[in-house]
């Protein structure tokens, strides 16, 4: 009856069946959502039944339990391509516009800090639009939201091409364009979780590769457009190019759940069924099934907001760890990319060579993201993928701290290579670890809540960095600050996830002990009943 090897021998088929039923239920809960009961072994002969509980407390990666089996392929790969395009424009578009910063700064006679607000407002609007995008996705699906976002960004760029002040660009490119990108980013991230389960890290890695690929293409293209048409004509042309997001949205067909049915065993029912999965899962999460309070709220009637945005996530241990670390991290996340080309020009590099640094950065980023997805999907990494994410955050911080040591253009090329690998690793894991924490069922709400809170650091990070450049007249202090702002949350993630995993082990141990107690009581009861019946028959 101790936590270890439990052997059960029974001669009565009915008793054995009951033993197997209890054992299978215990195994299913301890194994987590990503492994099936078949992996634990089933015994036809009751005498061979051994339940190695100690082998089950190592938590696997989170899966999904959506009431159907995600196809993990098929049209899902077309959806990955669509997400590749949509995510690519969402993240690469604000970075690629930095090619025009030096010229726009001179045209409007503004400071480094003021020009940095352009990308900051755009990124902050993209993040602030997360909850609105979540509500629209939950209500209408990913396809129409992405197509509407593409139209918004296109309209914003066309209007910006007629801008007469920097404020005009803030409103058009920053606000309207940023919200349009929000309608491209969040739906693309969400729909991948509906099509993939086993191959989800790989699918996310491939989709996130869209950002460096688009950036690799847009960086030299923007320089060519500027030389040929100026920044106004370039913005007009970019407005037509970004309409490809509408094509991507058209590919985001909702998953056919009826074609992939999967009965949910031991799942929570809103009719009063108990849920043994209420405890946190392998990454401080709860299962993808609705938690009990959700069922109660539905029976009492929820508000419109709570039906689309799950505010109970603020009581979720893993989600809070992710959120706290990311708020600090995002103060130094985008500024090094925003100022990479201006930094090179400040050191005397010509425009094309400065733009080529972004292409080098994007090229390395392009190959690192799918590679990170493959590594993250490995059986040795996925159960502890949060540590992998912590390393990626710390790696970025170290790169920025060492950047001021780079001398000349060759040194900046070396920095761009290492920064591209660090940035790609972090970007490939950024939303995968969030889905791993909260599950696909709550991912849409989680993204919405995370992005609205992160919009503050995203908005303030580059302008504060630009202010450091204005004050000291040198970029190295900006890179030092960004390095610290990345390294500190990286260490925070390592420490907090260590205690989180330790807490989860204890919770699983308690769950296993309870299951074994139930199994033992059930076996003892049926054995007593069997002996009593046998004695009465013999008597």
C-alpha positions in Angstrom: 0.0 0.0 0.0 3.0 2.3 -0.3 3.9 4.4 -3.2 6.0 2.0 -5.3 5.1 -1.3 -7.0 1.6 -2.4 -6.2 0.8 -6.0 -7.1 -2.8 -7.2 -7.3 -3.8 -10.8 -7.9 -7.4 -11.9 -8.2 -9.1 -15.0 -9.4 -12.5 -13.5 -9.9 -12.9 -11.8 -13.4 -15.3 -9.2 -11.9 -12.8 -8.2 -9.3 -10.0 -8.1 -11.8 -12.0 -5.9 -14.1 -12.7 -3.5 -11.2 -9.0 -3.4 -10.4 -8.1 -2.6 -14.0 -10.7 0.1 -14.1 -9.4 1.9 -11.0 -5.8 1.3 -12.1 -6.4 2.7 -15.6 -8.1 5.8 -14.2 -5.2 6.5 -11.9 -2.7 6.0 -14.7 -4.6 8.3 -17.0 -4.5 11.1 -14.5 -0.9 10.7 -13.5 0.3 10.3 -17.1 -1.0 13.7 -18.1 -2.8 14.7 -21.2 -0.1 14.0 -23.7 0.3 10.2 -23.2 -2.3 7.5 -23.7 -3.1 4.7 -21.3 -1.7 2.3 -23.7 1.8 3.5 -23.0 1.5 2.4 -19.4 0.8 -1.3 -20.2 -2.4 -3.3 -19.9 -2.5 -6.8 -18.5 -4.9 -9.4 -19.6 -3.8 -11.8 -16.9 -4.6 -10.5 -13.4 -1.6 -12.2 -12.0 0.7 -10.1 -14.1 -0.9 -6.8 -13.1 1.7 -4.5 -11.6 1.2 -0.7 -11.2 4.6 1.1 -11.2 3.4 4.4 -9.8 6.9 5.8 -9.3 7.4 5.7 -13.1 4.3 7.9 -13.6 5.2 11.0 -11.6 7.5 12.4 -14.3 5.2 14.8 -16.1 5.0 14.8 -19.9 4.3 17.8 -22.0 0.8 19.2 -22.0 -1.6 18.1 -24.6 -5.1 19.0 -25.4 -8.5 17.6 -24.5 -10.9 19.5 -26.7 -13.5 16.8 -27.2 -12.0 15.8 -30.6 -8.6 14.6 -31.8 -6.6 17.3 -33.6 -5.6 15.9 -37.0 -1.9 16.8 -36.5 -1.6 17.2 -40.3 -3.7 17.3 -43.4 -5.2 20.8 -43.9 -3.4 21.7 -40.8 -0.2 22.2 -42.8 -2.1 24.8 -45.0 -3.1 26.5 -41.8 0.6 26.5 -40.7 1.4 28.2 -44.0 -1.3 30.8 -43.4 -0.1 31.4 -39.9 3.5 31.6 -41.3 2.4 34.6 -43.5 0.1 36.2 -40.9 2.7 36.0 -38.0 5.4 37.0 -40.4 3.8 40.3 -41.2 2.7 40.9 -37.6 6.2 40.7 -36.2 8.4 41.6 -39.1 6.5 44.7 -40.4 7.3 47.0 -37.4 10.9 45.9 -37.5 11.3 46.4 -41.3 10.0 49.9 -41.0 13.1 50.9 -39.0 14.9 51.1 -42.4 13.0 54.4 -42.9 13.6 55.8 -39.4 16.7 57.8 -40.2 15.1 59.5 -43.2 11.8 60.1 -41.4 13.7 61.5 -38.4 15.4 64.0 -40.7 12.3 64.8 -42.7 10.2 65.7 -39.6 13.3 66.9 -37.5 12.5 64.7 -34.5 14.8 63.1 -31.9 15.7 59.4 -31.5 13.2 59.0 -28.8 10.4 60.5 -30.9 11.1 58.3 -33.9 11.2 55.3 -31.7 7.7 56.0 -30.6 6.5 55.0 -34.1 7.4 51.3 -33.8 6.5 51.4 -30.1 3.0 52.6 -30.7 2.6 50.0 -33.5 3.8 47.2 -31.3 1.8 48.4 -28.3 -1.4 48.7 -30.3 -0.8 45.2 -31.6 -0.5 43.9 -28.1 -3.3 46.1 -26.7 -5.6 44.7 -29.4 -5.1 41.2 -28.1 -8.3 41.0 -25.9 -10.4 42.5 -28.7 -8.9 40.0 -31.1 -9.6 37.1 -28.6 -13.2 38.1 -28.3 -13.7 38.3 -32.1 -11.9 34.9 -32.6 -14.0 33.2 -30.0 -17.1 34.7 -31.6 -16.4 34.6 -35.4 -13.4 32.4 -35.8 -9.9 33.1 -37.1 -10.6 33.5 -40.8 -12.7 36.7 -40.9 -10.6 38.3 -38.2 -7.3 37.8 -40.0 -8.8 39.1 -43.3 -10.2 42.2 -41.6 -6.7 42.8 -40.0 -5.0 42.7 -43.4 -7.4 45.3 -44.7 -6.8 47.6 -41.7 -3.0 47.4 -42.0 -3.2 48.1 -45.8 -5.4 51.1 -45.1 -3.1 52.4 -42.4 0.0 52.4 -44.7 -1.9 54.1 -47.6 -3.1 56.9 -45.2 0.4 57.2 -43.7 1.9 57.8 -47.2 0.1 61.2 -47.1 1.2 62.1 -43.6 2.4 65.6 -42.9 3.5 65.3 -39.2 5.0 62.6 -37.0 1.7 62.5 -35.1 -0.1 61.5 -38.3 2.3 58.5 -38.6 1.7 57.6 -35.0 -2.0 57.4 -35.6 -2.0 55.7 -39.0 1.0 53.3 -38.8 1.0 53.0 -35.0 -2.6 52.8 -33.9 -4.6 51.6 -37.0 -1.7 49.5 -38.3 -1.0 48.1 -34.9 -4.6 47.0 -34.3 -4.6 45.4 -37.8 -1.5 43.4 -36.9 -3.3 42.3 -33.6 -6.1 40.8 -35.8 -3.4 38.9 -37.7 -1.3 37.6 -34.8 -3.6 36.2 -32.2 -6.0 34.2 -34.5 -2.9 32.6 -36.2 -1.5 31.5 -32.9 -4.9 30.2 -31.7 -5.9 28.1 -34.8 -2.6 26.1 -34.7 -3.7 24.7 -31.3 -6.9 23.4 -32.8 -5.1 21.5 -35.6 -2.1 20.1 -33.8 -1.4 18.3 -30.5 1.5 15.9 -30.8 3.3 18.0 -33.4 2.3 21.3 -31.9 5.9 22.6 -31.0 7.0 21.8 -34.5 4.0 23.5 -36.0 4.4 26.6 -33.8 8.1 26.7 -34.7 7.4 26.6 -38.4 4.7 29.2 -38.1 6.9 31.5 -36.1 9.6 31.2 -38.8 7.4 33.6 -40.8 8.7 36.5 -38.9 12.4 36.2 -40.0 11.5 35.1 -43.5 9.3 38.2 -44.1 11.9 40.4 -42.4 14.7 38.9 -44.5 12.7 39.8 -47.6 11.4 43.2 -46.5 14.7 44.6 -45.2 16.4 44.9 -48.6 13.1 45.4 -50.4 12.4 48.5 -48.2 15.8 49.9 -48.9 15.2 49.4 -52.7 11.7 51.0 -52.5 13.1 54.0 -50.6 15.8 54.6 -53.1 13.3 54.3 -56.0 10.2 56.0 -54.6 11.0 57.6 -51.3 9.4 56.8 -48.0 5.9 58.0 -49.1 5.8 55.9 -52.2 7.3 52.9 -50.3 4.5 53.1 -47.7 1.9 53.1 -50.6 3.5 50.0 -52.1 3.7 48.3 -48.7 0.0 48.9 -48.3 -0.6 46.6 -51.2 1.9 44.0 -50.2 0.4 43.5 -46.8 -2.9 42.5 -48.4 -1.4 39.0 -48.6 -2.6 38.7 -45.0 -6.2 38.4 -46.5 -5.0 35.5 -48.6 -3.6 33.9 -45.5 -6.8 34.4 -43.6 -8.8 32.7 -46.4 -6.7 29.5 -45.8 -7.6 29.4 -42.1 -10.5 27.0 -42.4 -12.0 25.9 -39.0 -11.1 22.4 -38.0 -13.8 19.8 -38.7 -14.3 18.4 -35.3 -16.9 15.8 -36.5 -14.2 14.2 -38.7 -11.9 13.6 -35.7 -14.2 12.6 -32.8 -12.6 11.6 -29.6 -14.6 10.7 -26.5 -13.4 12.5 -23.4 -12.8 10.1 -20.6 -13.1 11.2 -17.0 -13.6 14.7 -18.1 -15.4 17.3 -16.2 -19.1 17.7 -16.9 -21.1 20.8 -16.2 -24.0 18.6 -14.8 -22.2 18.1 -11.5 -19.6 15.6 -12.5 -16.5 15.6 -10.3 -13.1 16.4 -11.8 -10.1 14.6 -10.5 -8.0 16.8 -12.9 -8.6 19.9 -10.9 -5.0 19.9 -9.7 -2.4 21.6 -11.8 -0.9 19.6 -14.7 2.7 19.2 -15.7 3.5 22.9 -16.1 1.4 24.5 -13.5 -1.7 24.3 -15.6 -5.1 22.9 -15.4 -6.6 20.6 -18.0 -8.2 21.9 -21.1 -11.6 21.0 -19.7 -13.6 23.9 -18.2 -12.8 24.2 -14.5 -15.7 23.8 -11.9 -16.1 27.5 -11.4 -16.7 28.0 -15.1 -19.5 25.5 -15.0 -21.1 27.2 -12.0 -20.8 30.6 -13.7 -22.4 29.2 -16.8 -25.3 27.9 -14.8 -25.8 31.3 -13.1 -25.2 33.3 -16.3 -21.9 34.9 -17.1 -21.2 38.4 -18.3 -20.3 38.9 -21.9 -16.7 39.6 -21.0 -16.2 36.5 -18.8 -17.6 34.3 -21.5 -14.9 35.3 -23.9 -12.0 36.3 -21.6 -11.1 33.8 -18.8 -10.2 36.0 -15.9 -9.6 32.9 -13.6 -6.2 32.7 -15.3 -5.0 35.3 -12.7 -5.3 32.5 -10.1 -3.2 30.2 -12.3 0.3 29.7 -10.8 2.1 29.0 -14.1 0.3 31.8 -15.9 1.4 34.3 -13.3 5.0 33.2 -13.5 4.9 33.6 -17.2 3.2 37.0 -17.0 5.5 38.6 -14.4 8.7 37.5 -16.2 7.4 38.7 -19.5 6.4 42.1 -18.3 10.0 42.8 -17.3 11.5 41.0 -20.4 9.5 43.1 -22.9 11.1 46.3 -21.8 14.2 45.1 -23.5 12.8 42.7 -26.1 12.2 44.9 -29.2 14.6 47.8 -28.7 17.8 46.0 -29.8 16.1 45.1 -33.1 14.6 48.5 -33.6 18.0 50.2 -33.2 20.2 47.7 -34.9 20.2 49.4 -38.3 20.4 53.0 -36.8 23.3 51.8 -34.6 25.2 50.6 -37.6 24.6 53.9 -39.4 25.7 55.7 -36.3 29.1 53.9 -36.6 29.5 55.0 -40.2 28.0 52.0 -42.0 26.3 52.8 -45.3 22.6 52.3 -45.7 22.6 49.0 -47.6 25.1 47.4 -45.2 23.0 48.5 -42.2 19.9 47.0 -43.8 21.9 43.8 -44.5 22.5 43.4 -40.8 18.7 43.0 -40.4 18.8 40.4 -43.2 21.6 38.5 -41.5 19.7 38.6 -38.2 16.5 37.4 -40.0 18.4 34.6 -41.9 19.8 33.1 -38.7 16.4 33.6 -37.0 14.7 31.8 -39.9 16.6 28.6 -39.4 16.7 28.7 -35.6 12.9 28.8 -35.1 12.0 25.4 -36.8 15.1 23.9 -35.2 13.9 25.1 -31.8 10.5 23.5 -32.5 12.1 20.2 -33.3 14.3 20.3 -30.1 11.3 21.4 -28.0 9.3 18.4 -29.3 12.0 16.0 -28.1 10.8 13.6 -25.4 13.6 14.7 -23.1 12.9 18.5 -23.6 9.2 18.8 -23.8 8.3 17.7 -20.2 10.6 20.5 -19.0 10.2 23.0 -21.9 9.9 25.9 -19.4 13.6 25.5 -18.6 14.4 25.7 -22.3 12.4 28.9 -22.5 14.3 30.3 -19.5 17.6 29.5 -21.2 16.5 31.4 -24.4 15.6 34.5 -22.4 18.9 34.5 -20.6 20.8 33.9 -23.9 19.2 37.1 -25.3 20.4 39.1 -22.3 23.9 37.9 -22.6 24.1 38.8 -26.3 23.0 42.4 -25.6 25.4 42.8 -22.7 28.3 41.7 -25.0 27.1 43.8 -28.0 29.1 47.0 -27.0 32.3 44.9 -27.2 31.7 44.5 -31.0 33.9 46.8 -33.0 33.4 47.7 -36.6 31.0 46.2 -39.1 32.4 42.7 -38.7 31.7 42.9 -35.0 28.1 43.9 -35.7 27.7 41.0 -38.1 28.9 38.6 -35.4 26.4 40.2 -33.0 23.6 39.9 -35.6 24.3 36.2 -35.9 24.2 35.5 -32.2 21.3 37.8 -31.6 19.4 36.2 -34.5 19.9 32.7 -32.9 18.8 34.0 -29.4 15.8 35.9 -30.7 14.7 33.0 -32.9 14.9 30.6 -30.0 12.9 32.8 -27.8 10.3 33.7 -30.4 9.7 30.0 -31.3 9.0 29.2 -27.6 7.2 32.4 -26.6 3.7 31.2 -27.3 4.3 27.5 -27.2 5.2 27.6 -23.5 2.1 29.7 -22.8 0.0 27.0 -24.5 1.9 24.4 -22.6 1.0 26.2 -19.4 -2.7 26.9 -19.9 -3.7 24.4 -22.5 -5.4 25.0 -25.9 -8.9 25.5 -24.3 -7.8 28.6 -22.5 -5.0 29.8 -24.8 -7.1 32.4 -26.7 -8.0 34.1 -23.4 -4.4 33.8 -22.1 -3.0 35.5 -25.2 -5.5 38.3 -24.9 -4.7 38.9 -21.3 -0.9 38.6 -21.8 -0.8 41.0 -24.7 -2.9 43.7 -23.1 -0.6 43.7 -20.0 2.5 43.6 -22.1 1.5 46.5 -24.3 2.9 48.9 -21.6 6.5 47.5 -21.7 6.2 47.2 -25.5 5.1 50.8 -25.8 7.7 52.2 -23.4 10.7 50.0 -24.1 12.0 51.5 -27.4 11.4 55.2 -26.4 13.2 54.7 -23.1 16.0 53.1 -25.0 16.0 56.0 -27.5 16.1 58.4 -24.6 19.2 56.7 -23.3 20.8 57.3 -26.7 19.8 60.9 -26.6 21.2 61.4 -23.1 24.5 59.7 -23.5 25.0 60.1 -27.2 26.0 56.4 -27.4 24.1 53.2 -28.0 26.1 51.0 -25.7 24.2 52.1 -22.6 20.9 51.2 -24.3 22.3 47.7 -25.0 23.5 47.3 -21.5 20.0 48.2 -20.2 18.3 45.8 -22.5 20.7 43.0 -21.6 19.9 43.4 -17.9 16.2 43.5 -18.6 16.5 40.2 -20.4 18.9 38.4 -18.1 17.0 39.2 -14.9 13.7 37.6 -16.0 15.6 34.6 -17.5 17.1 33.9 -14.0 13.6 34.5 -12.5 12.1 31.9 -14.9 14.7 29.3 -14.0 14.1 29.7 -10.2 10.3 29.9 -10.3 9.9 27.0 -12.7 12.1 24.9 -10.5 9.8 25.5 -7.5 6.8 25.1 -9.8 7.9 21.8 -11.1 8.7 20.7 -7.5 5.3 21.7 -6.3 3.7 19.8 -9.2 5.7 16.7 -8.3 4.3 16.9 -4.8 0.8 17.4 -6.0 1.1 14.4 -8.3 2.5 12.3 -5.5 -0.5 13.2 -3.3 -2.8 12.3 -6.2 -1.1 9.0 -6.8 -1.4 8.2 -3.1 -5.1 8.9 -3.2 -5.6 6.8 -6.3 -3.7 3.8 -4.7 -5.8 4.1 -1.6 -9.0 4.0 -3.7 -7.6 1.0 -5.6 -6.7 -0.8 -2.4 -10.1 -0.2 -0.8 -11.9 -1.3 -3.9 -9.9 -4.5 -4.2 -10.3 -5.3 -0.5 -14.0 -4.7 -0.7 -14.5 -6.9 -3.7 -12.3 -9.6 -2.2 -14.3 -9.6 1.0 -17.5 -9.8 -0.9 -16.1 -12.7 -2.9 -14.9 -14.5 0.2 -18.2 -14.0 1.9 -20.1 -15.3 -1.1 -17.8 -18.3 -1.3 -18.2 -19.1 2.4 -22.0 -18.9 2.1 -21.9 -21.2 -0.8 -19.6 -23.7 0.9 -21.7 -23.5 4.1 
